[in-house]
Every structure is written in structure tokens, then in C-alpha cells.
Amino acid sequence: MSRTALLYAIIALVGWGSAPLFDKLALGSLSAGATVVLRTVFASLMLVGYGATAGWLQDITSAKAIPVLLLAVGTLLSPVVGNFAYMKALQGAEASQVTPITASYSLVAVTLAIVFLGERLTSPKILGAVLIVVGVMLVSGLGRTA
């Protein structure tokens, strides 16, 4: 992994790791649906503003139909279905329990990449998956009796 990619991954880690705090606090007075809508509106406004200055709008207007359709499906799955389910889970449980479970989405991504993209299943990937499952169980309390 390049240093630039590592830096961006760490920035994503901090962003994704700190967002549940604000989400949980907002859910004290907003519904899960309203929270997802507001997050999406804020993100869209911020990204359109930045994208206008970064030259992304030209990329968007010249995009082909298949990549746009693939992004539409990804948007349905992640920011719509995923975020709504995440907010509903946060309403009913502690952020420290919900977040490790939802953050283990990499297990799904690795599995789908192996099956559909032809990526190789390696020993480090298997070990990493096992460690993710064990970590989620330890942090979230899954498997503990009440």
C-alpha cells in the first residue's frame, strides 16, 4: 500500500470512527429516516460544492450509463439501506455494540470480491476474517449470555 493510500485510509478510519458519536447524539431527537435524509443532503451539498471546484462535474456529465447504474445500485445498498439500518440499530443499542458489527462489512466485501471479481483467497485474508469475527464478538458482546 502506498503512503498516500495509507493516509487516506487513516483519514477514513477517523471519520468513520468518530461519526457514530454524532449519529447517536442526533438520534436522541431525530428519527432514523430523518437522520439518513439529513446526512445525505449535507453530504450532497458538500460534495457538489467541492466537486465544482475539483472538476468532477465534467466527469459526471460525460459518464456512461453502466457505471452510473452500478453506482445507483451501490447507493441503494450503502447510503440508503445500510445507513437506515445502521441508524435503526443505533436507536436500539449502544454505539459501542452496533459499530463493530456494522464496521465488519469488510468481510462481505472480501467475500464478494473473491466470488465476483476473481480476487485470490489467501492465508492472510482468512486470518484477518477470523480476527475480525473474534474482535466483533469481544467488543460488541455477541455470544455473551445476559
N, C-alpha and C positions, 0 to 999 in steps of 0.2 A: 504494500500500500504506500502510495506517495505521501509525503509530509502534508501536502495540500489536502489530499483526501482525508487524512487522519484529522487535520484541523477542522474540516467541515463536519466530520463525524462527531468530534467532541462538541462542537457548537450545537449540533442536533441533539446530542445527549443532554446538554444543559437545558436547551429549550424544551425538549420533551419531558425531561425530568422535573422541571420547575412548573410546567403548565398545570399539572394536576392540583397543585395548591390553589391556584387561582380559579380553576374549574370548580373545585369542591366548595370554595367560598361563594362563588357566584350561584351555585345550585341551592344555596340557602334561601334565595328569594326568587329564583327563576326555574321554570320547568326545563326538563332535559331538551325538549324540542326547541324552546326559545333560545336556550344556550347554544345549541348547534347552529341555529339560524344566525344568531348574532356573531358567533365566531366566524362563520362562513362569510358574512357580509364584511366584517372587519378585515379578514384575510384578503378578500377580493379587492376591496378598496386599496389596501396597502400594496398588493401585488400589481394592480393595474397602474397605480401611480409610479411604482418603481419600474415596472415593465416599459412604460412610456419613455423613460429616460435611458433604459438599458438596451433598447432596440428590440424588445421581444414582440411588440405589436406587429412588426413586419413578418416575423416568423409565424405568428398566429394567422395572419391574413393569407399567407401562402401555404398553409398546412394542407396536406392531402386528407381525404375522407377516412381512410382506415386508421391512421394514428389518432385522429380526433375521436373516432368511435371507441377505440381502445381506451383512451383517456376518459371518455364518458362512463364506460363500464367501471374503470378504476375509481372514478369519483363516486359512483353509486356505492361501491363496496367500502371505500375507506372513509371519506369525509361525511358521507350520508349515513349509511347503515352502521359502519364501525363507530363513528363519533356518537351517534344517537344511542347505540347500545352501551357505549362507554359511559355516557352521562347518566343513563338509567342505572347502571351498575354503581356509579359513584353515589347516586342518591340513596342506595340501599346498603352500602357498605363503606368501610374506611378506605381512604385513598391508598393507604399502605397495603391494603389487601387487593384492591382492584388493579392497581397499576402493574404489579409484577405479572399478573395473568395476562393483561392486555399487551404488555410490553414483550411478551414471549411470542409475538406474531412472527418473529424471525423463523420459528420452527415451521410455520405454514409456508413462509416464503422459500426457505431452503428446500422443503419437500416439493413444492410446485416447480421450483427451478430445476430440480433433478428430474422430475417426471416430464415436464413440458418443454424445458429449454435444453435438455440434454447435459446439464452440468453434472460433474462427477461426484459420486458419494465417496467421501474419503474418511479415514480414521479420525482426523481432527474434527470433521463436521459431526460425526457420530458422537464423539466425546463431548463436543460443545453442546449438542442437543440434550444429552443426558444431564450435563451440568445445569443447563437452563431449566429443565424439568425439576431437578432437585432444588435449585435455587428458588424457583417459584413456589414450590411446596413449603420450603422453610420460611420464606418471607411472608407469604400470603396466609399461611396457616392451613392450607389444604391438607387433608389427610389427618388432621388432629381431631380428636374426639372432643365434644363440647364439655 
